[in-house]
């Protein structure tokens, strides 16, 4: 399935007006809630401006369609406004939408706040996922749900428990929708984890919340039915299901929906990684007579990065944005390892060029990204003659034992496995297989082998985020073809 049609979400020409209108509309909604549409409860009054900010035109349309009773602006006095509002919110659809808006506002504000922090710290996908889940849950539970539940009981402890119960199932589905966009849609169009300084961050962040809104709607509907939430309007207007068996069936249904929503990002991650394993290009160079092992390894790495960058450039020029983003992400990983391993000005230049191209792509400038890559790959890829000697000095300064568990790359920067164990100068690597399912366990068996530590190029060891090592030798099994046309057709 192609997501190229969503590339407008990375265009500043769309994202900037979208959020500008959202900010103006949110300001108007705040004024309207204080001056005109006053019957809404305080908790939902907090929620609507946040939702309108992110959803912009769609959010304002939802506000008029579900939260602003017809004639409320012409009503005389608070009592008449309340009567109009209560009558308007008798609709189950509007009542449930209020619960969803309340949920999206709290969870979404927490998720987007955490996303900014996670992208600055360069967390890995699953680190970011669970960090966003925790922060979104905290925002939703302690700020939004708790305030709402205090309207239904005088006991703070009971309000906390009721708020936790409602937030738990709501957050499962909101984060399931956000995670599905993060792991499947965003990488296909602009690469993994665009930074907060790019249009793609805000464009696809909004899309993730919108999908979360859709995912959580049926769960909130069922929670209103069993009386765990009362949604828009007064609590007295809710008539929850009383029959124990039917109530238990409804609870089991939305629990299953919540678990299925959280399973979806993990399943999509497996599909994405398996697809990547099937189409990864691998460069095997014939040994050069008289060349040393380090020089040959350097040649493999140089050529591998060149292929990734040239592949991304060719696919950008052909309009194949999804394929280009995958190659560009490979090139970014490879260039980061080379920047540490070669420690030369050319390696720094490659890394800067890949980052610049990736940022241009995430801001909707595919032509600029292709131009930057073309300039970077023009001429020789040799790292200013520093080569093997610099690599040996850099490798000697790194301790292989600190790299247990890091992701293992091939020369193109594609993930091919991980480092499982380090014993002295021997390293046990696991090749193949889908990994990091839900961030906790491996999805299927891999092929394992012991190799000398000198056979690896070690990247920056991070305490937060993903660390990489590269295996630029023929010991890594070939996975596919090397030419842009062949790799492109495989994808």
SULGIRA-V236225 format. One record per residue. SS is DSSP state (hx for helix, st for strand, lp for the rest). D_CENTER is the distance of its C-alpha to the mean C-alpha in Angstrom with 1 decimal. Layout:
BEGIN
ss=SS d_center=D_CENTER
ss=SS d_center=D_CENTER
END
This chain:
BEGIN
ss=lp d_center=18.4
ss=lp d_center=17.8
ss=lp d_center=15.3
ss=hx d_center=17.3
ss=hx d_center=18.6
ss=hx d_center=15.3
ss=hx d_center=15.7
ss=hx d_center=17.5
ss=hx d_center=14.3
ss=hx d_center=14.2
ss=lp d_center=18.0
ss=hx d_center=19.3
ss=hx d_center=22.2
ss=hx d_center=20.1
ss=hx d_center=17.6
ss=hx d_center=20.4
ss=hx d_center=22.9
ss=hx d_center=20.4
ss=hx d_center=19.7
ss=hx d_center=23.3
ss=hx d_center=24.6
ss=hx d_center=22.3
ss=hx d_center=23.7
ss=hx d_center=27.2
ss=hx d_center=26.9
ss=hx d_center=25.5
ss=hx d_center=28.5
ss=hx d_center=30.8
ss=hx d_center=29.5
ss=hx d_center=30.2
ss=hx d_center=33.7
ss=hx d_center=34.2
ss=hx d_center=33.3
ss=hx d_center=35.7
ss=hx d_center=38.5
ss=lp d_center=38.5
ss=lp d_center=36.1
ss=lp d_center=37.1
ss=lp d_center=37.3
ss=lp d_center=33.6
ss=lp d_center=33.0
ss=hx d_center=31.6
ss=hx d_center=28.4
ss=hx d_center=27.5
ss=hx d_center=28.7
ss=hx d_center=26.1
ss=hx d_center=23.4
ss=hx d_center=24.4
ss=hx d_center=24.1
ss=hx d_center=20.4
ss=hx d_center=19.6
ss=hx d_center=21.7
ss=hx d_center=20.1
ss=hx d_center=16.7
ss=hx d_center=18.2
ss=hx d_center=21.1
ss=hx d_center=23.6
ss=hx d_center=22.2
ss=hx d_center=22.3
ss=hx d_center=25.8
ss=hx d_center=26.9
ss=hx d_center=25.7
ss=hx d_center=27.6
ss=hx d_center=30.8
ss=hx d_center=30.5
ss=hx d_center=29.9
ss=lp d_center=30.8
ss=lp d_center=33.7
ss=lp d_center=36.9
ss=lp d_center=39.2
ss=lp d_center=42.1
ss=lp d_center=40.6
ss=lp d_center=41.2
ss=lp d_center=44.9
ss=lp d_center=45.4
ss=lp d_center=48.0
ss=lp d_center=47.1
ss=hx d_center=44.5
ss=hx d_center=46.1
ss=hx d_center=45.9
ss=hx d_center=42.3
ss=hx d_center=41.5
ss=hx d_center=43.5
ss=hx d_center=41.7
ss=hx d_center=38.3
ss=hx d_center=39.2
ss=hx d_center=40.6
ss=hx d_center=37.6
ss=lp d_center=35.1
ss=lp d_center=37.2
ss=lp d_center=35.0
ss=hx d_center=32.7
ss=hx d_center=30.0
ss=hx d_center=30.1
ss=hx d_center=30.5
ss=hx d_center=27.3
ss=hx d_center=25.4
ss=hx d_center=26.4
ss=hx d_center=24.9
ss=hx d_center=21.6
ss=hx d_center=21.6
ss=hx d_center=22.5
ss=hx d_center=19.6
ss=hx d_center=16.9
ss=hx d_center=18.5
ss=hx d_center=18.5
ss=hx d_center=15.2
ss=hx d_center=13.4
ss=hx d_center=15.3
ss=hx d_center=14.3
ss=hx d_center=10.6
ss=hx d_center=10.7
ss=hx d_center=13.2
ss=hx d_center=11.4
ss=hx d_center=8.3
ss=hx d_center=11.2
ss=hx d_center=12.8
ss=hx d_center=10.1
ss=hx d_center=9.6
ss=hx d_center=13.4
ss=hx d_center=13.9
ss=lp d_center=11.7
ss=lp d_center=10.5
ss=lp d_center=9.5
ss=hx d_center=6.5
ss=hx d_center=8.9
ss=hx d_center=10.4
ss=hx d_center=7.6
ss=hx d_center=7.1
ss=hx d_center=10.9
ss=hx d_center=11.4
ss=hx d_center=9.7
ss=hx d_center=11.7
ss=hx d_center=14.8
ss=hx d_center=14.8
ss=hx d_center=14.1
ss=hx d_center=16.8
ss=hx d_center=19.1
ss=hx d_center=19.0
ss=hx d_center=19.6
ss=hx d_center=22.3
ss=hx d_center=24.3
ss=hx d_center=24.2
ss=hx d_center=23.8
ss=hx d_center=24.9
ss=hx d_center=27.6
ss=hx d_center=29.2
ss=hx d_center=29.4
ss=hx d_center=30.8
ss=lp d_center=33.4
ss=lp d_center=35.0
ss=lp d_center=35.7
ss=lp d_center=37.3
ss=lp d_center=39.2
ss=lp d_center=37.9
ss=hx d_center=35.0
ss=hx d_center=34.4
ss=hx d_center=34.4
ss=hx d_center=32.1
ss=hx d_center=29.6
ss=hx d_center=29.9
ss=hx d_center=29.6
ss=hx d_center=26.6
ss=hx d_center=24.9
ss=hx d_center=25.8
ss=hx d_center=24.4
ss=hx d_center=21.2
ss=hx d_center=20.5
ss=hx d_center=20.5
ss=hx d_center=18.9
ss=hx d_center=15.8
ss=hx d_center=15.5
ss=hx d_center=15.1
ss=hx d_center=13.1
ss=hx d_center=10.3
ss=hx d_center=11.0
ss=hx d_center=10.4
ss=hx d_center=7.2
ss=hx d_center=6.0
ss=hx d_center=7.9
ss=hx d_center=6.5
ss=hx d_center=2.9
ss=hx d_center=5.6
ss=hx d_center=8.4
ss=hx d_center=8.9
ss=hx d_center=6.9
ss=hx d_center=8.1
ss=hx d_center=11.4
ss=hx d_center=12.1
ss=hx d_center=11.1
ss=lp d_center=9.6
ss=lp d_center=6.7
ss=lp d_center=5.7
ss=lp d_center=8.4
ss=lp d_center=10.7
ss=lp d_center=12.1
ss=lp d_center=15.2
ss=lp d_center=13.9
ss=hx d_center=14.3
ss=hx d_center=11.1
ss=hx d_center=9.2
ss=hx d_center=11.5
ss=hx d_center=12.0
ss=hx d_center=8.6
ss=hx d_center=8.2
ss=hx d_center=11.5
ss=hx d_center=10.9
ss=hx d_center=8.4
ss=hx d_center=11.3
ss=hx d_center=13.8
ss=hx d_center=12.8
ss=hx d_center=12.8
ss=hx d_center=16.2
ss=hx d_center=17.5
ss=hx d_center=16.4
ss=hx d_center=18.1
ss=hx d_center=21.2
ss=hx d_center=23.2
ss=hx d_center=22.6
ss=hx d_center=23.8
ss=hx d_center=26.7
ss=hx d_center=27.8
ss=hx d_center=27.5
ss=hx d_center=29.7
ss=hx d_center=32.1
ss=hx d_center=32.6
ss=lp d_center=32.9
ss=lp d_center=30.0
ss=lp d_center=29.0
ss=lp d_center=31.3
ss=lp d_center=29.0
ss=lp d_center=30.5
ss=lp d_center=34.2
ss=lp d_center=36.4
ss=hx d_center=36.1
ss=hx d_center=39.6
ss=hx d_center=38.6
ss=lp d_center=36.6
ss=lp d_center=38.5
ss=lp d_center=36.5
ss=lp d_center=37.3
ss=lp d_center=40.1
ss=lp d_center=40.9
ss=hx d_center=39.5
ss=hx d_center=38.8
ss=hx d_center=37.0
ss=hx d_center=35.0
ss=hx d_center=34.0
ss=hx d_center=33.0
ss=hx d_center=30.8
ss=hx d_center=29.1
ss=hx d_center=28.7
ss=hx d_center=27.1
ss=hx d_center=24.4
ss=hx d_center=23.8
ss=hx d_center=23.3
ss=hx d_center=21.0
ss=hx d_center=18.8
ss=hx d_center=18.8
ss=hx d_center=18.2
ss=hx d_center=15.1
ss=hx d_center=13.7
ss=hx d_center=15.0
ss=hx d_center=13.3
ss=hx d_center=9.8
ss=hx d_center=12.1
ss=hx d_center=14.4
ss=hx d_center=12.0
ss=hx d_center=10.9
ss=hx d_center=14.7
ss=hx d_center=15.4
ss=hx d_center=13.2
ss=hx d_center=14.7
ss=hx d_center=18.1
ss=hx d_center=18.1
ss=hx d_center=17.2
ss=hx d_center=20.1
ss=hx d_center=22.4
ss=hx d_center=22.1
ss=lp d_center=21.8
ss=lp d_center=24.7
ss=lp d_center=27.0
ss=lp d_center=29.8
ss=lp d_center=33.1
ss=lp d_center=35.8
ss=lp d_center=39.4
ss=lp d_center=40.9
ss=lp d_center=43.0
ss=lp d_center=46.5
ss=lp d_center=47.2
ss=lp d_center=43.6
ss=lp d_center=42.4
ss=hx d_center=39.5
ss=hx d_center=37.4
ss=hx d_center=38.2
ss=hx d_center=37.3
ss=hx d_center=33.9
ss=hx d_center=33.4
ss=hx d_center=34.3
ss=hx d_center=31.8
ss=hx d_center=28.9
ss=hx d_center=30.0
ss=hx d_center=30.3
ss=hx d_center=27.0
ss=hx d_center=25.1
ss=hx d_center=27.3
ss=hx d_center=26.5
ss=hx d_center=22.7
ss=hx d_center=23.3
ss=hx d_center=26.0
ss=hx d_center=24.1
ss=hx d_center=21.3
ss=hx d_center=24.1
ss=hx d_center=26.0
ss=hx d_center=23.2
ss=hx d_center=22.3
ss=hx d_center=26.0
ss=lp d_center=26.1
ss=lp d_center=23.4
ss=lp d_center=21.3
ss=hx d_center=18.0
ss=hx d_center=15.8
ss=hx d_center=18.0
ss=hx d_center=18.2
ss=hx d_center=14.5
ss=hx d_center=14.7
ss=hx d_center=18.0
ss=hx d_center=16.8
ss=hx d_center=14.1
ss=hx d_center=17.0
ss=hx d_center=19.3
ss=hx d_center=17.2
ss=hx d_center=17.3
ss=hx d_center=20.9
ss=hx d_center=21.9
ss=hx d_center=20.6
ss=hx d_center=22.8
ss=hx d_center=25.6
ss=hx d_center=25.5
ss=hx d_center=26.4
ss=hx d_center=28.6
ss=lp d_center=30.7
ss=lp d_center=30.5
ss=lp d_center=32.2
ss=hx d_center=31.9
ss=hx d_center=31.0
ss=hx d_center=28.0
ss=hx d_center=26.9
ss=hx d_center=27.4
ss=hx d_center=25.3
ss=hx d_center=22.4
ss=hx d_center=22.8
ss=hx d_center=23.2
ss=hx d_center=20.0
ss=hx d_center=18.0
ss=hx d_center=20.1
ss=hx d_center=19.6
ss=hx d_center=15.8
ss=hx d_center=15.9
ss=hx d_center=18.5
ss=hx d_center=16.5
ss=hx d_center=13.6
ss=lp d_center=16.5
ss=lp d_center=17.9
ss=lp d_center=20.7
ss=hx d_center=20.8
ss=hx d_center=24.5
ss=hx d_center=24.2
ss=hx d_center=21.6
ss=hx d_center=24.1
ss=hx d_center=26.9
ss=hx d_center=25.4
ss=hx d_center=24.9
ss=hx d_center=28.4
ss=hx d_center=29.9
ss=hx d_center=28.2
ss=lp d_center=29.4
ss=lp d_center=32.9
ss=lp d_center=35.6
ss=lp d_center=35.6
ss=lp d_center=32.6
ss=lp d_center=34.8
ss=lp d_center=33.6
ss=lp d_center=36.8
ss=lp d_center=39.0
ss=lp d_center=37.5
ss=hx d_center=36.1
ss=hx d_center=37.2
ss=hx d_center=39.0
ss=hx d_center=36.0
ss=hx d_center=33.7
ss=hx d_center=36.3
ss=hx d_center=36.5
ss=hx d_center=32.8
ss=hx d_center=32.5
ss=hx d_center=35.5
ss=lp d_center=33.8
ss=lp d_center=30.8
ss=lp d_center=31.3
ss=hx d_center=30.0
ss=hx d_center=30.1
ss=hx d_center=27.2
ss=hx d_center=25.0
ss=lp d_center=25.1
ss=lp d_center=21.8
ss=lp d_center=20.1
ss=st d_center=18.5
ss=st d_center=21.2
ss=st d_center=21.1
ss=lp d_center=23.8
ss=lp d_center=25.4
ss=lp d_center=22.9
ss=lp d_center=19.9
ss=lp d_center=18.6
ss=st d_center=17.8
ss=st d_center=21.0
ss=st d_center=21.1
ss=st d_center=21.5
ss=st d_center=24.4
ss=st d_center=25.9
ss=st d_center=28.9
ss=st d_center=31.1
ss=st d_center=34.8
ss=lp d_center=36.7
ss=lp d_center=36.2
ss=st d_center=35.0
ss=st d_center=31.3
ss=st d_center=30.3
ss=st d_center=27.4
ss=st d_center=25.7
ss=st d_center=25.0
ss=lp d_center=23.2
ss=lp d_center=21.6
ss=lp d_center=18.1
ss=lp d_center=16.7
ss=lp d_center=14.4
ss=st d_center=14.5
ss=lp d_center=13.1
ss=lp d_center=13.3
ss=lp d_center=17.1
ss=st d_center=19.1
ss=lp d_center=19.8
ss=lp d_center=20.0
ss=lp d_center=23.3
ss=lp d_center=26.0
ss=lp d_center=26.0
ss=st d_center=28.9
ss=st d_center=29.8
ss=st d_center=32.2
ss=st d_center=33.7
ss=st d_center=33.7
ss=st d_center=35.2
ss=hx d_center=32.9
ss=hx d_center=34.4
ss=hx d_center=32.7
ss=lp d_center=29.2
ss=st d_center=27.8
ss=st d_center=25.9
ss=lp d_center=23.1
ss=lp d_center=22.3
ss=lp d_center=22.1
ss=lp d_center=19.4
ss=lp d_center=19.7
ss=lp d_center=16.0
ss=lp d_center=13.4
ss=lp d_center=14.2
ss=lp d_center=17.9
ss=st d_center=19.4
ss=st d_center=22.9
ss=st d_center=24.4
ss=lp d_center=27.1
ss=lp d_center=28.9
ss=lp d_center=31.9
ss=lp d_center=33.4
ss=lp d_center=32.9
ss=lp d_center=29.4
ss=lp d_center=30.0
ss=lp d_center=29.5
ss=lp d_center=26.7
ss=lp d_center=27.3
ss=lp d_center=28.9
ss=lp d_center=28.6
ss=lp d_center=29.5
ss=hx d_center=27.0
ss=hx d_center=28.8
ss=hx d_center=28.7
ss=hx d_center=25.1
ss=hx d_center=24.2
ss=hx d_center=26.3
ss=hx d_center=24.8
ss=lp d_center=21.4
END
